């Protein structure tokens, strides 16, 4: 009996026939793909209701309807604790018998045709189906969908609680309240109820005159009308998901080892207040520090495609990074060196030398201190570097669109894909998470070729970022304080969101405007930036680093025993001691730079000066001799 209740709603979009065809649904889609092997077992052992589509993959109507079904499944993915969406292909030979069996039970299913097949109609049908369950057969995790009583809501006024309580007041035919209740099922820290506008006393007490309206009771006992830009389901749900203390429920919480390279950083980080409408320069610089000094350290030598990828990446960043002059100058110096150096193989230690400015060139500086602000997480294992890398990529695509001439004379100009392809190659070559790189490559292969302009490049990266957020929502890598939602949220860009035929859609013209403003140079905040840089000047004798006889490279960062690279140089605020930096020192040599000791550099300077003096002497010698020759050879005519 239980199985029949869970199977009571079935969308039969086509009768089955013999035949085999391409699958309409894959594991990447937000639907549960069922077969004859697992159908009965899945339904009989389920604690949720099910909405099933029996289809034939050869059927033209089924093919045309599959995007709507996928969109429906994505739209209600947060309802999975109450009702799940599945599909079964009746064109597959192994499913013939199970389809015949279920077709005999057509009296407990529904045939949907025409307008009844539209997304909003089916979603409302799901709500009705859930609400019509008896209490005995009610899905265990599904919250109540019936309207709350007036006295129960009024009793919340002035009462403190451990969670928020949101009440959606609506008319009897509205589905907004019930849909928001189901949207918030996977979240803790908030309880959602609904009430009807027929409750006049409640409307009067809360001061509400129009519906739908949301009223919010705070944990501290205060209460007020919930202010949203548009009175739509998506705006209400997004507002509640972003409340402080509201986060997705997680069965387990596994703390992963911290992978940041902050020298001398303790395990307890001081929380930094930040404005989520801003981009923080400290996040971008910390990301560059990690990229150059830590992530790149796993490659002892760059050559071939690796070297070309790194050169192109440095070119893009040096030309487009809207940072401080000291950082931009360092990137430009690194680029100039990479371009002019006639080598097919470059040791990583030489790059580290330049990043660390071992020659103490005035005006070059990139902080060696990692601190996250807009990218800080609830623990050191969450957000951080991946967040800063996404932010850097967004900034670069926006800068490329805003400054189309910035890449002139770099062999990357006039190519709208230049920045995206450079990012793609960098992630595939250097990014530490190989699985992440694989997913990014799959997304690129799927659609990056469709980008035809710089503006489309900005939107492509935004779409792919949201795609990643949707895939990782609810995973162990998600920070409970910063749930992975579709971005920008309505509070940041209300004009970016619209609703058509009951489905949330993006206004991409407004999204593009928002992205250019948000990631533009004017919106990057310098707050929390540290300016404690070393003083320029000649290197001290005791800072020498021993070089190996074979290639004269510095003993730089090496991967640790567990495979995670560790930055070995210590920052000493007092200027004393080497703090266990892990480098060998030789008092006979000065600082090594790009494989040359200070003795080598001194000889170079001496030879340069000697050459200048020699050339000047030769110039004057030949000039005097030329004058004497002219006087001697002159024969005036009488």
C-alpha positions in Angstrom: 0.0 0.0 0.0 2.8 2.3 0.8 4.4 1.8 -2.6 1.1 2.7 -4.3 1.0 5.9 -2.4 4.5 6.8 -3.4 3.7 5.9 -7.0 0.3 7.6 -7.0 1.5 10.4 -9.3 3.1 9.3 -12.6 3.6 11.5 -15.6 3.1 9.2 -18.7 4.4 11.1 -21.6 4.4 8.3 -24.2 3.3 4.7 -24.6 6.2 2.3 -24.9 7.2 0.5 -28.1 10.0 -1.7 -29.1 13.1 0.1 -29.9 16.4 1.5 -28.6 17.4 5.2 -28.7 19.8 7.7 -27.2 19.2 8.4 -23.5 17.5 11.7 -22.9 18.7 12.0 -19.3 22.2 11.5 -17.8 23.7 11.3 -14.4 24.6 15.0 -14.7 20.9 15.9 -14.8 19.0 16.6 -11.5 16.7 13.6 -11.9 16.9 10.0 -10.5 17.4 7.6 -13.4 15.5 4.4 -12.6 15.6 1.0 -14.3 13.8 -2.3 -13.9 16.7 -3.3 -11.6 16.1 -0.7 -9.0 12.6 0.8 -9.5 10.6 -1.3 -7.0 13.4 -1.4 -4.4 13.9 2.4 -4.6 10.2 3.2 -4.2 9.3 0.6 -1.6 12.2 1.6 0.6 11.7 5.4 0.2 10.6 7.7 2.9 9.6 10.3 0.3 6.9 10.7 -2.3 7.9 10.2 -5.9 7.1 11.9 -9.2 7.9 9.6 -12.1 8.1 10.1 -15.8 7.7 7.0 -18.0 9.0 8.0 -21.4 10.3 6.6 -24.6 13.6 8.0 -25.7 12.7 7.8 -29.4 9.5 9.8 -28.9 9.5 13.3 -30.4 7.2 14.7 -27.7 9.4 13.2 -25.0 12.5 14.7 -26.5 10.9 18.1 -26.6 9.6 17.8 -23.1 12.9 16.7 -21.6 14.3 20.2 -21.1 11.1 21.1 -19.1 11.4 18.0 -17.0 15.1 18.8 -16.2 14.2 22.4 -15.4 11.5 21.2 -13.1 13.9 18.8 -11.3 16.4 21.6 -10.9 13.8 24.0 -9.7 12.5 21.7 -6.9 15.8 20.0 -6.0 15.5 21.3 -2.4 12.3 19.4 -2.0 14.0 16.0 -2.2 13.3 15.2 1.4 9.6 15.3 0.7 9.3 14.4 -3.0 11.8 13.3 -5.6 11.7 13.3 -9.4 12.6 10.2 -11.4 12.6 8.9 -15.0 12.4 5.5 -16.6 13.0 4.8 -20.2 10.4 2.4 -21.6 12.3 2.2 -25.0 15.1 0.3 -23.3 14.7 -3.4 -23.7 15.4 -4.3 -20.1 12.6 -2.0 -19.0 9.8 -3.5 -21.2 8.3 -5.7 -18.5 8.3 -3.2 -15.7 6.7 -0.6 -18.0 3.9 -3.0 -18.9 3.3 -3.7 -15.2 3.0 -0.1 -14.3 0.8 0.7 -17.3 -1.7 -1.7 -15.9 -1.8 0.5 -12.8 -2.8 3.6 -14.9 -5.7 4.2 -12.6 -3.3 5.4 -9.9 -1.3 7.6 -12.3 -2.1 10.8 -14.3 -1.9 11.5 -18.0 -0.8 15.1 -18.5 -1.2 16.8 -21.9 -1.1 20.3 -23.3 -1.0 23.1 -20.7 -1.0 20.5 -17.9 2.5 19.6 -18.8 3.9 23.1 -18.1 6.4 23.5 -15.4 4.4 25.6 -13.0 1.3 23.4 -13.4 3.3 20.2 -12.6 5.0 21.9 -9.6 1.7 22.9 -8.2 0.4 19.4 -8.8 3.4 18.2 -6.7 2.3 20.5 -3.9 -1.3 19.3 -4.0 -0.1 15.7 -4.1 1.9 16.2 -1.0 -0.8 18.1 0.9 -3.4 15.4 0.1 -1.3 12.7 1.9 -2.9 11.5 5.1 -0.9 12.0 8.2 -0.2 8.2 8.3 1.5 8.3 4.9 3.0 11.8 5.2 6.7 11.9 4.1 8.8 11.9 7.3 10.8 15.0 6.5 8.1 17.1 4.9 7.0 20.1 7.1 3.3 21.0 7.5 1.8 22.7 4.5 -1.6 23.6 6.1 -2.2 27.3 7.1 -1.1 28.1 10.7 -3.7 29.3 13.2 -3.8 33.0 14.1 -3.3 32.4 17.8 -0.1 30.3 17.0 1.4 33.1 15.0 0.5 35.9 17.4 2.0 33.9 20.3 5.4 34.4 18.7 5.4 38.2 19.1 8.0 39.2 21.7 9.1 35.7 22.3 12.8 34.8 22.0 13.7 31.7 20.0 16.7 29.7 18.7 15.6 30.3 15.1 13.9 32.7 12.8 10.2 32.2 12.0 8.9 33.4 8.7 5.2 33.6 8.0 3.9 34.0 4.4 0.5 35.6 4.4 -1.3 34.8 1.1 -4.7 34.1 -0.4 -6.2 30.7 -0.5 -5.3 30.0 -4.2 -1.6 31.0 -3.8 1.2 28.5 -3.9 4.0 30.9 -2.8 3.9 30.0 0.9 3.9 26.2 0.4 6.7 26.4 -2.2 8.8 28.6 0.1 8.2 26.1 2.9 9.5 23.3 0.7 12.4 25.4 -0.6 13.7 25.9 3.0 13.4 22.2 4.0 17.2 21.5 3.7 18.1 24.6 5.9 18.3 25.0 9.6 18.0 28.2 11.6 14.6 29.1 10.1 11.0 27.8 10.2 8.5 28.8 7.5 4.8 28.9 8.0 1.9 30.1 5.9 -1.3 31.9 6.8 -4.3 33.1 4.8 -5.5 36.6 4.3 -8.9 35.6 5.4 -7.6 35.8 9.0 -8.6 39.4 9.5 -7.3 39.6 13.1 -3.9 38.4 12.1 -3.8 40.9 9.2 -4.7 43.7 11.5 -2.2 42.8 14.3 0.7 42.5 11.8 -0.3 45.6 9.9 -0.6 43.9 6.5 -2.9 45.1 3.8 -1.6 43.4 0.6 -0.7 39.8 -0.1 1.5 37.9 -0.6 3.6 39.4 2.3 6.2 37.8 4.5 6.5 38.6 8.2 9.7 37.7 10.0 10.1 36.9 13.7 13.8 37.2 14.8 15.4 35.0 17.4 15.8 38.0 19.8 12.1 38.6 19.9 11.8 41.5 17.4 9.6 41.2 14.4 8.8 43.1 11.2 7.6 42.8 7.6 10.2 41.1 5.5 11.4 43.6 2.8 12.0 42.1 -0.6 12.3 43.7 -4.0 9.7 41.5 -5.6 6.9 39.4 -4.0 7.9 36.2 -5.7 8.9 32.8 -4.4 12.5 33.1 -5.4 13.0 36.4 -3.7 11.4 35.1 -0.4 13.5 31.9 -0.5 16.7 33.6 -1.3 16.2 36.2 1.5 15.6 33.5 4.1 18.6 31.4 3.0 20.9 34.3 3.4 19.9 35.3 7.0 22.7 35.2 9.5 22.8 31.7 11.2 20.7 30.1 8.5 22.6 27.3 6.7 22.1 24.0 4.9 21.8 21.0 7.2 24.8 18.7 7.1 24.8 15.2 8.4 28.5 15.2 9.1 31.2 17.9 9.3 34.6 16.8 8.3 37.4 19.3 8.8 40.0 19.0 6.1 43.6 20.0 6.6 44.3 23.7 6.0 46.1 24.3 2.8 46.8 27.9 3.0 50.4 29.2 3.1 50.3 31.9 5.6 53.6 32.0 7.3 53.4 32.1 11.0 49.6 32.0 10.8 47.9 30.5 13.8 44.9 28.2 13.7 42.6 30.9 15.2 41.8 33.6 12.7 40.2 36.9 13.7 36.9 37.4 11.9 37.0 40.4 9.5 33.8 42.3 8.9 33.2 42.8 5.2 30.6 44.1 2.7 29.5 41.4 0.3 28.7 44.0 -2.4 32.5 44.7 -2.6 35.5 42.9 -4.0 38.6 43.0 -1.7 42.1 43.6 -3.0 43.5 41.6 -0.2 41.7 38.5 -1.5 43.2 39.0 -5.0 46.7 39.6 -3.7 46.5 36.6 -1.3 45.4 34.5 -4.3 48.4 35.7 -6.4 50.7 35.0 -3.5 49.4 31.4 -3.1 49.5 30.9 -6.9 53.1 32.1 -7.4 54.7 30.9 -4.1 52.8 27.7 -3.2 50.8 26.2 -6.1 53.5 26.7 -8.6 56.1 25.2 -6.2 54.9 21.6 -7.1 56.6 22.1 -10.5 60.3 22.2 -10.1 60.9 23.2 -13.7 58.7 24.8 -16.3 59.2 23.8 -19.9 57.2 23.1 -23.1 53.4 23.6 -22.8 53.7 24.3 -19.0 56.1 27.2 -19.7 53.9 28.6 -22.5 50.8 28.3 -20.3 52.5 30.2 -17.5 53.8 32.9 -19.8 50.3 33.5 -21.2 48.8 33.5 -17.8 51.3 36.1 -16.5 50.7 38.1 -19.7 47.0 38.3 -19.0 47.4 39.1 -15.3 50.1 41.7 -15.8 48.1 43.5 -18.5 44.7 43.3 -16.8 45.2 43.1 -13.1 43.7 46.4 -11.5 45.9 46.2 -8.5 48.4 48.4 -6.6 51.3 49.7 -8.5 53.8 47.6 -6.5 52.0 44.4 -7.5 51.5 45.4 -11.1 55.1 46.4 -11.4 56.2 43.0 -10.1 53.9 41.2 -12.5 55.2 43.4 -15.4 58.8 42.7 -14.4 58.1 39.0 -14.3 56.4 39.2 -17.7 59.3 41.1 -19.2 61.8 38.6 -17.9 59.7 35.6 -19.2 59.4 37.1 -22.6 63.0 38.2 -23.0 64.6 35.1 -21.5 65.8 32.8 -24.4 65.4 29.6 -22.4 63.3 26.5 -23.2 63.4 25.5 -19.5 63.0 27.7 -16.4 63.5 26.5 -12.8 60.7 27.4 -10.5 63.2 28.8 -8.0 64.1 31.5 -10.5 60.4 32.6 -10.6 60.3 32.5 -6.8 63.3 34.8 -6.6 61.6 37.4 -8.7 58.3 37.0 -6.9 60.2 37.6 -3.6 62.2 40.5 -5.1 65.5 39.1 -4.0 67.3 42.0 -5.8 65.4 44.5 -3.6 64.3 46.5 -6.6 62.4 49.6 -5.4 58.6 49.5 -6.0 58.2 45.7 -6.4 56.2 44.0 -3.7 53.7 41.2 -3.3 52.6 40.4 0.2 53.7 37.1 1.6 50.9 37.1 4.2 47.6 35.3 3.4 44.5 36.8 4.7 41.0 36.3 3.3 38.2 38.9 3.7 35.5 38.4 1.2 36.7 34.9 0.7 37.1 34.0 4.4 35.4 30.8 5.6 34.0 29.5 8.8 37.1 27.3 9.0 40.6 27.4 7.4 39.6 24.4 5.2 36.7 26.2 3.5 36.6 28.8 0.8 39.9 30.8 0.7 42.1 30.2 -2.3 39.4 28.7 -4.7 37.2 31.6 -3.9 40.0 34.1 -4.6 40.9 32.4 -7.9 37.2 32.6 -9.1 37.2 36.2 -8.1 40.5 36.9 -9.9 39.1 35.2 -13.1 35.9 37.3 -12.9 37.9 40.5 -12.5 40.1 39.6 -15.5 37.2 38.9 -17.8 35.5 42.2 -16.8 38.8 44.1 -17.3 39.2 42.6 -20.7 35.7 43.7 -21.7 36.2 47.1 -20.2 39.7 47.7 -21.7 39.7 45.9 -25.0 43.1 47.4 -26.0 44.9 46.2 -22.8 46.2 43.0 -24.5 47.5 44.8 -27.6 50.9 43.5 -29.0 50.7 40.4 -26.8 49.5 37.9 -29.5 46.3 37.6 -27.5 44.5 40.7 -28.8 41.4 40.5 -31.0 40.5 37.1 -29.4 37.4 37.1 -27.2 38.4 33.7 -25.9 42.0 34.8 -25.0 41.3 35.3 -21.2 39.0 32.2 -20.9 41.4 29.9 -22.8 44.3 31.1 -20.7 42.3 30.4 -17.5 41.3 27.0 -18.9 44.9 26.0 -19.6 46.1 27.3 -16.2 43.5 25.3 -14.3 44.2 22.1 -16.3 48.0 22.5 -15.9 48.6 24.0 -12.4 45.5 24.0 -10.3 46.0 21.7 -7.3 42.5 20.0 -7.4 42.7 17.7 -10.4 39.0 16.7 -10.2 38.1 20.4 -10.2 40.2 20.9 -13.3 38.5 17.9 -15.0 35.1 19.4 -14.3 36.2 22.8 -15.6 37.6 21.2 -18.8 34.3 19.4 -19.4 32.3 22.7 -19.1 34.8 24.4 -21.5 34.5 21.6 -24.1 30.7 21.8 -23.9 30.2 25.5 -24.6 33.3 27.7 -24.6 33.4 27.7 -28.4 30.1 29.6 -28.4 31.7 32.7 -27.0 32.0 35.3 -29.7 32.6 38.6 -27.8 34.3 39.9 -24.6 30.9 40.5 -23.0 29.9 36.9 -23.8 33.1 35.8 -22.1 32.1 37.6 -18.9 28.7 35.9 -19.0 30.1 32.5 -19.8 32.3 32.5 -16.7 29.4 33.6 -14.6 27.1 30.8 -15.9 29.8 28.2 -15.3 30.4 29.5 -11.8 26.7 29.1 -11.0 26.8 25.7 -12.5 29.6 24.7 -10.2 27.6 26.2 -7.2 24.6 24.2 -8.1 26.6 21.0 -8.3 28.4 21.5 -5.0 25.4 22.8 -3.0 25.0 20.6 0.0 28.4 18.9 -0.4 31.0 18.6 2.3 33.0 21.3 0.7 30.2 23.8 1.2 30.7 26.3 3.9 27.6 26.3 6.1 28.0 30.1 6.7 28.2 30.7 3.0 25.8 28.3 1.2 26.4 27.9 -2.5 23.5 29.7 -4.1 22.8 31.1 -7.5 24.6 34.4 -7.7 24.0 37.4 -7.7 21.3 37.0 -5.1 18.2 39.2 -5.3 19.5 41.5 -2.5 22.5 42.4 -4.6 20.8 42.7 -8.0 17.0 42.6 -7.9 16.8 43.5 -11.6 18.8 40.4 -12.5 15.9 38.2 -11.5 12.6 37.6 -13.2 9.9 35.0 -13.2 8.3 33.6 -16.3 5.5 31.0 -16.3 6.4 30.2 -12.7 10.1 29.6 -13.3 12.9 31.8 -12.1 14.9 33.2 -15.1 17.9 35.5 -15.3 17.8 38.9 -17.1 21.3 38.5 -18.5 21.4 42.1 -19.8 21.1 43.3 -16.2 23.5 40.5 -15.0 26.2 41.8 -17.4 25.7 45.3 -16.1 26.0 44.1 -12.6 29.1 42.0 -13.2 30.9 44.9 -14.9 30.1 47.1 -11.9 30.8 44.5 -9.2 34.1 43.3 -10.6 35.2 46.7 -11.9 38.3 48.5 -10.6 36.1 51.1 -8.8 34.4 48.5 -6.7 37.6 46.8 -5.4 38.1 47.8 -1.8 41.7 48.4 -0.3 40.5 47.7 3.2 42.7 45.3 5.3 45.6 45.7 2.8 48.9 45.5 4.6 51.7 47.8 3.4 54.5 46.4 5.5 57.0 45.8 2.8 60.8 45.4 3.0 62.9 48.5 2.5 64.7 48.6 -0.9 68.5 48.5 -0.8 71.4 46.2 -1.3 71.1 42.7 0.1 72.7 41.9 3.4 75.7 39.6 3.4 74.0 37.1 5.7 71.1 36.6 3.4 73.1 34.5 1.0 71.6 31.3 -0.4 73.7 28.4 -1.6 73.2 27.3 -5.2 73.8 23.9 -6.6 76.7 23.5 -9.0 74.5 22.0 -11.7 72.0 24.7 -12.4 72.6 27.4 -9.8 69.1 27.4 -8.5 67.8 28.4 -5.1 66.7 25.9 -2.5 63.1 27.0 -2.5 59.7 25.6 -1.4 59.3 21.8 -1.7 56.3 19.6 -1.4 55.8 18.4 2.2 55.7 14.7 3.1 51.9 14.5 2.6 52.1 16.1 -0.8 50.9 19.6 0.1 53.4 22.3 -0.7 54.6 24.5 2.1 56.1 27.9 1.8 59.3 27.7 3.7 60.4 31.4 4.0 59.5 33.0 7.3 58.3 36.6 7.9 60.2 38.0 10.8 58.7 41.3 12.0 61.6 42.0 14.3 64.1 41.4 11.4 66.1 38.8 13.4 66.6 35.2 12.8 65.6 33.0 9.8 62.7 31.2 11.6 63.5 27.8 10.2 63.2 28.9 6.7 64.6 25.7 5.4 67.2 27.3 3.1 71.0 26.8 3.1 73.2 29.9 3.7 76.7 30.5 2.6 78.4 33.6 4.1 80.8 33.8 1.2 78.0 34.6 -1.3 75.5 37.4 -1.6 71.9 37.0 -2.4 71.2 34.7 -5.3 69.0 36.1 -8.0 67.9 34.0 -11.0 70.8 31.7 -10.4 73.5 34.5 -10.0 75.2 35.3 -6.7 76.0 38.9 -5.6 79.6 38.2 -6.7 78.4 37.5 -10.2 76.3 40.6 -10.2 79.2 42.7 -8.9 81.4 41.4 -11.7 78.7 42.2 -14.2 78.5 45.8 -13.0 82.3 46.1 -13.0 82.5 44.8 -16.6 79.7 47.0 -17.6 81.5 50.1 -16.2 84.8 49.1 -17.8 83.1 48.6 -21.2 81.5 52.0 -21.0 84.9 53.7 -20.2 86.6 51.7 -22.9 84.0 52.7 -25.5 84.3 56.3 -24.6 88.1 56.2 -24.8 87.9 54.6 -28.2 85.4 57.2 -29.4 87.6 60.1 -28.4 90.7 58.4 -29.9 89.2 57.9 -33.3 87.6 61.3 -33.2 90.9 63.1 -32.6 92.7 60.9 -35.1 90.0 61.7 -37.7 90.5 65.4 -37.2 94.3 65.0 -37.7 93.8 63.0 -40.8 91.5 65.7 -42.3 94.1 68.5 -41.6 97.0 66.4 -43.0 95.2 65.4 -46.2 93.9 69.0 -46.9 95.6 70.6 -50.0 94.4 74.2 -50.6 94.5 75.2 -54.3 96.3 78.4 -55.2 
